[in-house]
Amino acid sequence: MDAFNLYNEVKQEYNNLLPNKKVMLVIFHLYQRIENKELDTTFTEDEILKSIKYVWKNEIKTEQTVQFNNTIRSLQKFFLWRDENKGLYSFRPYAELLCAEVAKVLSDTFNPTEIERDFKHIQKQLEIEPFEMWYQYTFDGYRRKVSAQTSVLDRKVAKAITEFRTEINQNDDYNISSLKNIVDILSGLGIQTRELNIAFRSSRQIEDWMIDFQKEEKGVAYFKETTDVIRYFKDIRNKLQIIGRKIDGIKPKLDEYINNVNQQDFYRKFKLLLKYTLDNAQLSKNGEICLPSNIPNECILPDKLQKFLIIKENWNLGQIPSQRSSKVVVPTTNKEASLLELKRCNEQTAMFKRIKQYLNELEHQLNISKEVDFSMCFFEVMEKEDGDVNIAARFASRATEKYFKSKIHQVEIQKEKISYPLYPTITVWKTTIYKRN
C-alpha cells in the first residue's frame, strides 16, 4: 500500500476541499443560519438555494438553475451529506470542523488571567501525574488553548495598528478620541503581554524538569515528547517577546503622531474659525468690521495679567540704587572642615569605584550563565559592604536602570519577598536578569 502523500492528495482535490470564495461563503451562510436556529441540522435543497441566492445576489440576473445544481453537487463531496430517500441535506464533519474553527479564530477573546491559571494548573499536575498521561491530556489540551490565545493577542495588536492607520488616512475626518483610544488599547495589551512574560518565566522550571527526566532511565523513552515540551515553551516565550517589542516599537510613534495631529487639529480649527469669521463678518455704518451675530462680542483676557514696571523719561537719577562696592571679599576658610570635605569626597569616589566593580562582575556573570538571580547579588553586595544598605541600593538602582534600557537583556520582578540570613529585617522583591533569546 502506497504511503499517504498529503501534497498530492490536496493537489487533486483542492477545488473540492477549498472552493472559491462565492461557494465557501454559501457554506458559512448555511452554518450561521444553523447556529442562529433559523435552520435545523437537516435542511432541504430549497434552503441551500436561499443561501446561494443571498451570497450571489449582486451577481445573479436570471435563474441560473444549472449553475446552482452544479454548486450543490460539488459540495456533496466534502461539505454536505444528502439523504436520497428523504431529500434532505446535513453538514459533513469536515464542514462543521472548518466552520467552527474559523468562527473560533475570528471570535476568540484574549484572557491573560485564564492563561496564567491554566499554566499554574499544568505545573501542579506535572508533580502528581505520570508523564505520559500529563503529556497526552493535560499538556496537549493546554497547548492548543495558549497557542490560540497568543495568536489572538498578536491579532489584537495588528488590528489596533491597522485601525490607527485607517483612522489617520481619513484626512480631516479623523477623530482624536478614537486615536487616543487605540493607543490606550495598545498600552493595555502591552501591560498584559509583560504580565504573561513574567508568568511564563517560571516555565523554565518545567524545562529543567524535562531535562532532568531525559537523563533518567525511564525518561529515555519519552525523549521526543520532553523535547517537544521544551521547544513549545521556548516558542511561546519568543512569541510574547516579539509581540512586546512590536508594541514597544510602535507606541512611541503613535504618541508622537497624536501630538502632531493635535497641533494640526488646532491650526485646522483655527483657520476654519478665522475663515468663518471673515466670511460672515458685517460692515457697520461707521466702517467698522463687526463679528457675526452668533459670535459673542466679548474681550477674552488671561486669568493673570503680566505686571510691568514703567520707567518714565524724567526718571530721577537719585532714585537709582547706589552701585555695589567692587571690593573683593576673600572668604575665610576652615582648615578642619576642608579636610573633612576632602575625606568625604575621597570616600564617595572609592564607593563609586566599588559599585562600578560590582556592575562589571554582574555583567561577567550574565555573559557566562545568561541568567542571574539579582536578589542574591543585592545581598552579596551588602555583605561585602558590611551591611551598608545604601551602597547596595545604589548598586541595585544603577543595575536595574541599565538592564531595563538594554535591548539584549530583560529584568523580571516577581511579587515574592526574598530575605537573607545575615540581614533578616531586610527583604527585596525576587528579581532575575537574563539575556533575551
C-alpha positions in Angstrom: 0.0 0.0 0.0 1.4 3.4 -1.0 2.2 5.9 1.8 -0.2 8.8 2.1 1.1 11.9 0.4 -0.7 15.0 1.6 0.6 17.3 -1.1 -0.6 15.0 -4.0 -4.0 14.4 -2.4 -4.6 18.1 -1.8 -3.4 18.9 -5.3 -6.0 16.6 -6.8 -8.9 17.6 -4.5 -8.0 21.3 -3.9 -11.1 22.8 -5.7 -13.4 20.5 -3.7 -11.7 20.9 -0.4 -11.3 24.7 -0.8 -13.8 26.0 -3.3 -13.7 29.6 -4.5 -14.9 32.5 -2.3 -18.5 32.5 -3.5 -19.1 28.8 -2.8 -17.3 28.9 0.6 -19.5 31.8 1.7 -22.5 29.7 0.9 -21.3 27.1 3.4 -20.6 29.7 6.1 -24.0 31.3 5.5 -25.7 27.9 6.0 -23.6 27.3 9.1 -24.6 30.7 10.5 -28.3 30.0 9.9 -28.0 26.7 11.8 -26.2 28.5 14.7 -28.9 31.1 14.8 -31.6 28.3 14.9 -33.0 29.5 11.6 -32.4 26.0 10.2 -32.4 22.6 11.7 -29.3 20.4 11.4 -31.0 18.8 8.4 -32.4 21.0 5.6 -33.9 20.9 2.2 -32.3 21.9 -1.2 -34.5 25.0 -1.2 -32.7 26.2 1.9 -29.4 25.8 0.1 -30.7 27.7 -2.8 -31.7 30.5 -0.4 -28.2 30.8 0.8 -26.8 30.7 -2.7 -29.1 33.5 -3.8 -28.3 35.5 -0.7 -24.5 35.3 -1.2 -24.7 35.8 -5.0 -27.4 38.4 -5.0 -25.3 41.1 -6.6 -24.3 38.8 -9.5 -27.5 36.9 -10.2 -29.6 38.5 -13.0 -31.5 35.4 -14.1 -32.4 32.0 -12.6 -29.2 30.0 -13.1 -30.6 26.6 -12.4 -27.7 24.6 -13.9 -25.0 26.5 -12.1 -27.0 26.2 -8.8 -27.3 22.4 -9.3 -23.6 22.1 -10.1 -22.7 24.0 -7.0 -24.8 21.8 -4.7 -23.5 18.7 -6.4 -19.8 19.8 -5.9 -20.5 20.5 -2.2 -21.7 16.9 -1.6 -18.1 15.6 -1.9 -16.7 17.1 1.3 -19.3 19.5 2.8 -22.8 18.2 2.6 -24.5 14.8 3.2 -27.6 14.0 1.1 -30.3 11.6 2.2 -31.5 10.2 -1.1 -34.8 8.8 0.4 -35.9 12.0 2.3 -34.2 14.5 0.0 -32.6 16.3 3.0 -29.1 17.6 3.5 -26.8 18.0 6.5 -23.2 19.1 7.2 -20.3 16.6 6.9 -17.8 16.6 9.7 -15.2 18.5 7.6 -17.7 21.3 7.0 -18.6 21.5 10.7 -15.0 21.4 11.9 -13.9 24.0 9.3 -16.7 26.5 10.1 -16.3 26.0 13.9 -12.6 26.6 13.8 -13.0 29.7 11.6 -15.6 31.0 14.0 -13.4 30.4 17.0 -10.4 32.2 15.4 -12.5 35.2 14.5 -14.5 35.5 17.7 -11.9 34.3 20.3 -11.1 36.8 23.0 -7.9 37.3 24.8 -7.9 36.3 28.5 -4.5 36.5 30.2 -5.9 35.6 33.6 -7.1 32.3 32.2 -3.8 31.5 30.5 -1.9 32.1 33.8 -4.4 30.0 35.7 -4.1 27.1 33.2 -0.3 27.4 33.3 -0.2 27.0 37.1 -2.5 24.0 36.7 -0.2 22.1 34.4 2.7 22.9 36.6 0.9 21.4 39.6 -0.3 18.4 37.5 3.2 17.6 36.4 4.1 16.9 40.0 1.2 14.4 40.6 0.5 12.8 37.2 2.6 10.2 35.3 4.5 11.9 32.5 2.7 10.0 29.7 -0.8 11.0 31.0 0.3 14.6 31.7 1.7 15.0 28.1 -1.3 13.4 26.3 -4.1 15.1 28.2 -3.1 18.0 30.4 -0.3 19.5 28.3 -1.8 18.8 24.9 -5.1 20.5 25.8 -3.3 23.4 27.4 -1.0 23.9 24.4 -3.9 24.4 22.0 -5.6 27.0 24.3 -2.4 29.0 24.9 -1.4 29.0 21.2 -4.8 30.2 20.2 -4.7 32.9 22.9 -1.2 34.1 21.8 -2.5 34.3 18.3 -5.5 36.4 19.4 -3.1 38.7 21.3 -1.0 39.2 18.1 -4.1 39.8 16.0 -5.4 42.4 18.5 -2.1 44.3 18.2 -2.2 44.1 14.4 -5.9 45.2 14.4 -5.2 48.2 16.6 -2.3 49.3 14.4 -4.4 48.8 11.3 -7.3 50.8 12.8 -4.9 53.6 13.7 -3.6 53.8 10.1 -7.1 53.7 8.7 -8.2 56.5 11.1 -5.4 58.8 10.1 -6.0 58.2 6.4 -9.4 59.9 6.8 -7.7 63.3 6.2 -9.8 65.9 8.1 -12.3 63.4 9.3 -10.1 61.7 11.9 -11.3 61.5 15.5 -8.7 62.5 18.1 -10.6 60.5 20.8 -10.5 57.4 18.6 -6.8 57.7 18.0 -6.1 58.1 21.7 -8.4 55.1 22.5 -6.4 52.9 20.1 -3.1 54.0 21.8 -4.7 53.1 25.2 -5.7 49.7 23.8 -2.1 49.1 22.7 -0.9 50.2 26.2 -3.2 47.8 27.9 -2.1 44.9 25.6 1.5 45.8 26.3 0.8 45.5 30.1 -0.9 42.2 29.6 2.0 40.9 27.5 4.5 41.9 30.1 2.4 40.1 32.8 2.3 37.0 30.7 6.1 37.3 30.1 6.6 37.3 33.8 4.2 34.3 34.3 5.9 32.3 31.6 9.4 32.8 33.1 8.6 30.0 35.5 8.2 27.7 32.5 11.9 27.3 32.8 11.3 25.2 35.8 9.3 22.8 33.6 12.1 22.8 31.1 14.6 21.9 33.9 12.3 19.1 35.0 12.2 17.8 31.4 16.0 17.9 31.0 16.4 16.0 34.3 13.8 13.5 33.3 15.6 12.9 30.0 18.7 11.8 31.9 16.7 9.2 33.9 16.4 5.6 32.6 12.5 5.8 32.3 12.8 9.2 30.6 14.8 8.0 27.6 11.7 6.5 26.1 10.0 9.9 26.2 12.9 12.0 24.8 10.8 13.1 21.8 7.9 14.3 24.0 10.1 16.0 26.6 11.9 17.8 23.8 8.6 18.9 22.3 7.6 20.4 25.7 10.9 22.3 26.0 10.6 23.7 22.4 7.0 24.7 23.0 7.6 26.9 26.0 10.6 28.5 24.3 8.5 29.2 21.3 5.7 30.8 23.5 8.2 33.0 25.3 9.8 34.1 22.0 6.3 35.0 20.6 5.4 37.0 23.7 8.7 38.9 23.4 8.1 39.6 19.7 4.6 40.9 20.5 6.0 43.0 23.3 8.7 44.5 21.2 6.2 45.2 18.4 4.0 47.2 20.9 7.0 49.0 22.5 8.3 49.9 19.0 5.0 51.3 17.6 3.5 53.0 20.6 6.1 55.9 20.8 5.5 56.6 17.1 1.7 56.7 17.7 2.1 59.0 20.7 4.3 61.3 18.6 1.8 61.2 15.7 -1.1 62.1 18.1 0.9 65.1 19.3 1.4 66.2 15.7 -2.2 65.6 15.0 -3.3 67.7 18.0 -1.2 70.6 16.7 -2.5 70.2 13.2 -6.1 69.9 14.5 -5.7 73.2 16.4 -4.4 75.0 13.4 -7.1 73.5 11.2 -9.9 74.6 13.6 -8.3 78.0 14.0 -8.2 78.5 10.2 -11.8 77.3 9.9 -12.8 79.8 12.7 -10.9 82.6 11.0 -12.4 81.9 7.6 -15.9 81.6 9.0 -15.5 84.9 10.9 -14.2 86.8 7.8 -16.9 85.3 5.5 -19.7 86.2 7.9 -18.4 89.5 9.3 -20.5 92.6 8.8 -19.5 96.1 8.0 -21.1 98.8 10.2 -22.2 102.2 9.1 -19.2 103.9 10.5 -16.9 101.5 8.6 -16.0 99.1 11.5 -16.0 95.3 10.9 -18.3 93.5 13.3 -18.2 89.9 14.3 -21.0 87.6 13.1 -24.1 87.8 15.2 -23.7 84.3 16.6 -20.2 85.0 17.9 -20.3 87.0 21.3 -18.5 90.3 21.1 -16.5 89.9 24.3 -12.9 90.5 25.2 -11.3 87.4 26.5 -8.4 88.1 28.9 -6.0 85.7 30.5 -6.6 84.8 34.2 -3.4 86.7 35.2 -2.2 89.9 33.7 1.5 90.5 33.4 2.6 93.4 35.5 5.3 95.7 34.0 7.4 98.4 35.7 7.1 101.6 33.6 10.1 103.9 33.8 9.4 107.5 32.7 11.7 109.7 30.7 12.1 112.2 33.6 13.2 109.4 36.0 15.1 110.9 39.0 18.7 109.6 39.0 18.7 109.8 42.7 16.2 107.0 42.9 18.7 104.6 41.2 20.3 102.4 43.9 23.9 103.1 44.6 26.4 100.8 42.9 27.8 98.0 44.9 31.4 98.1 46.1 33.8 96.4 43.7 36.0 95.3 46.6 36.6 91.6 46.5 35.9 89.9 49.8 38.1 86.9 50.4 36.1 84.3 52.3 37.6 82.8 55.4 38.5 79.1 55.3 38.1 76.4 57.9 41.0 74.0 57.5 39.4 71.3 59.6 36.1 71.5 57.6 38.1 71.4 54.4 39.9 68.2 55.4 36.6 66.6 56.4 35.1 67.5 53.0 38.2 66.1 51.2 37.8 62.9 53.1 34.1 62.7 52.3 34.9 63.2 48.5 37.6 60.5 48.6 35.2 58.0 50.3 32.5 58.8 47.8 34.9 58.3 44.8 36.0 55.0 46.3 32.4 53.9 46.8 31.5 54.7 43.1 34.6 52.6 42.0 33.4 49.6 44.1 29.9 50.0 42.6 31.3 50.0 39.1 33.3 46.9 40.0 30.1 45.1 41.2 28.4 46.1 38.0 31.3 44.6 36.0 31.0 41.4 38.0 27.3 41.2 37.3 27.9 41.7 33.5 30.5 38.9 33.6 28.0 36.5 35.3 25.4 37.3 32.6 27.9 36.6 29.9 28.7 33.2 31.4 25.2 32.0 32.6 22.9 34.3 30.7 20.6 34.4 33.8 21.4 35.9 37.2 19.4 35.9 40.4 19.8 39.7 41.1 18.1 39.4 44.6 21.1 37.4 45.9 23.5 39.8 44.1 22.0 42.6 46.2 22.6 40.8 49.5 26.1 39.7 48.4 27.0 43.4 47.9 25.6 44.2 51.3 27.8 41.5 52.9 30.9 42.9 51.1 30.0 46.4 52.3 29.5 45.2 55.9 25.7 45.7 55.8 25.7 49.1 54.2 22.2 49.0 52.6 22.8 52.5 51.0 25.6 51.2 48.8 23.6 48.0 47.9 20.6 50.3 47.0 22.8 52.5 44.7 24.1 49.3 43.0 20.6 48.0 42.5 19.4 51.3 41.1 22.3 51.5 38.6 21.9 47.9 37.6 18.1 47.9 37.0 18.3 51.2 35.1 21.0 49.7 32.9 19.2 46.4 32.1 15.7 47.8 31.8 17.0 50.0 29.0 19.1 47.2 27.5 17.9 45.7 24.2 19.6 42.4 24.8 18.7 41.9 28.4 15.4 41.7 30.3 14.6 42.3 34.0 11.9 40.2 35.6 10.4 41.2 39.0 8.1 38.9 40.9 6.0 39.7 43.9 7.9 37.3 46.1 9.9 38.7 49.0 13.5 37.4 49.4 15.4 37.6 52.7 19.0 36.8 53.7 20.1 35.1 56.9 22.6 37.8 57.8 20.1 40.6 57.4 16.7 39.1 58.4 15.0 42.5 58.7 15.6 43.4 55.0 13.6 41.9 52.2 13.6 42.6 48.4 11.4 41.5 45.5 12.6 38.4 43.7 14.4 39.8 40.7 16.0 38.0 37.8 18.1 39.5 35.0 18.7 37.4 31.8 19.7 37.6 28.2 17.0 37.6 25.6 16.9 34.5 23.4 
